[in-house]
């Protein structure tokens, strides 16, 4: 199997709550966010064997408690997520996923198979602005939000975090979105 590879952060103390992690970035994204901090990996191809990536990750994973899969949008490569999650969960590691929420069926399948322990979902704007601002379908993001909310109610150990980017033009919008979604961990990120 091939991975459209975006990069690796060998060790992070902030990407998985309260645990050290290695972060794998998968290339490709179905959104076009003007403030994206990983713009260089949202397009293009750098296909590598999953076995080669596992070999590199194995050297790092010995020192951390979790693997976080990010992007781009990692759910565009669901087979890669599944294979890595199965492999590292068998080794006792936690699995985190950073997503824009555009692929609710992938998220649901991963949850139903107990393959992810933590999800960070980016809520990028108010629903009516998704198509015009990012090219995304708000109904998919809302469905993902509902799936995660239901799963969290039934699984106390599952960690679910909403993230909304904050920049000067959208501070009021960000506050409105997060107030409506209280009950989740809220994280505001200052973007330049």
N, C-alpha and C positions, 0 to 999 in steps of 0.2 A: 504494500500500500504506500502511496505517496502523500506527503504533507506539502501543502503550499506554505512554506516556512517564512515567518516574519522576523524571528529573533528569539533570544533567550536572555532573561535577567537571572543570573545564577542564584542570587539570594535577595529576598525582600522581607522586611519586617512590617510592611504596611498593607500588602495586597490581600492577605488572608487575616481576618480578625484574630488577634491574640496568638497567631502561629507564624513561624518562619516558613517561607515558601520559595520555590523556584517558579518563575513565570515564563510560560511558553506563549509567544505571540504567533498567531496564525494570520497569514496574509489574505487580503481580500475583504471588501466591505460592500454592502448593498445600500449604504447611506452616503451622503455627501455633506458632512458637518463642517462648517466654516472654521470651527475652532479645534478641529481634531488634532490631538497631540501625537498621533501615530500616522499621519497622512502618507508618509513614505511607504507604508505597508498596506494601504487600502487597495492598491491596484498592483498589477504585475504578477510575475510568477517566479518562484524560487523553489522548485519541486525537489524534495529530498525523500529518501527512503525513511519510513517510520522506524525501521530498525536502527538506522544511523542516528536518528534523533533520540531514540530510547537509550542508545549507548552513551550519548552525550549527557542526557538527563540523569541516567543512573549514577554518574560520577558526582552529580550535584545533589541528588535526592537523598543521598546517604546522610546529609547534614541538615536537612530541613524536614518539616512535618507535613507539608502540603505542596501540591502542584496546582497552580492557578493557570487556567487557559484563557487567554485574552486575544485581542486582535488590533486592528481590523474587527471583523465580526466572526468569531470562532464557530458559531452554529452553521455557517456555510459549509463547514467540513465535519458533519456529524459523525461519520465513521471514524475519523481521526480521534475526536473527543471520546467516543465510546471505547475504542481500543486502548487509548492511554489511561482512561479512567479505570477500566477493568484491570489493567496491568498494575497500576500503582495502588489501587484499593486492595488488591491481593497482597501487596507489600505493606499494608497498614497505613497508607498515606491518605490524608484528606484531599478532596478535589474541589477546587473553586472555579467558577466560571464568570467572566465579565461579558455582558451581552447588551445589545441594543433592543432585544426583545422581539425582533422581527420574525422569529421562527418558533412560534409557540409549540408546535408539534414536536420539534426537536427537544425543547426544554421538558415537555411533558414525558417524552420517552426516557430521557435521562433520569428524571425524578422517579418514574415508575420502576426503573431498574436499579434504584438506589445508587446511582453512579456519581452524583454530585452532592456535596455537603454544604455548599455556600454559593449563592448567586448574587452578583452585583448587577442590578438592572439600571441602565441609564434611561431616565425619563427626560427627553431632550427639550420638550416644549409642551404647550397645551395641545390637546388632541387635534383641534381644527387646523393647526399650523404644521402638522407633520409632513404632509404631502408637499406643500410649497417650500418649506424651509429645509427639508432633508431628503425628500423623495421617498418617504416611508409611509406605510399604511398604519394609521393609528389604531385601527381595529385589531391588528395583529399584536401590537404592543399592549393594548388593553386586555386581550385574551391571555397574553403571557403574564401580565400583572395579576389577573384573576387566578390563573393556575398556581402561581407562586404563593399567593395569599392563602388559597385553600390548602396547599401542601404544608405551609408553615403552621396552620391551625392544627393539623394532624400529626406533625413531626416536630416536637419541641427542640430537638437538637439541630434542626436545620437553620442555617443563618441566611437571612434575606435582607439585602441592603438596597435601598433606592439611592441613586445618585443623580443629581440634576446640576449640570454645569451652570456656573454663575459668571456672568460678565456684565459690564456696565449697563448694556441696553436691556437686560432681562431680569434685573434684580426683583422687581415687583412681580413678574410672572413666576419666577422661581419660588418666591415665598407663597404665592397663591397655590401653586401646584403642591408644595409640600404640606401646607396646612390641610388641604383636601385629603391628603394621603397619610395623615397621622396614624400612628400605630406601627410604623416601620422605623427602622433606624434611618436617620436623615443625615446626609453628609453634603455640605456645600464646598465646592472646590473653586478657588479663585483662579480664573484663567486670564492670561495677559491679553 
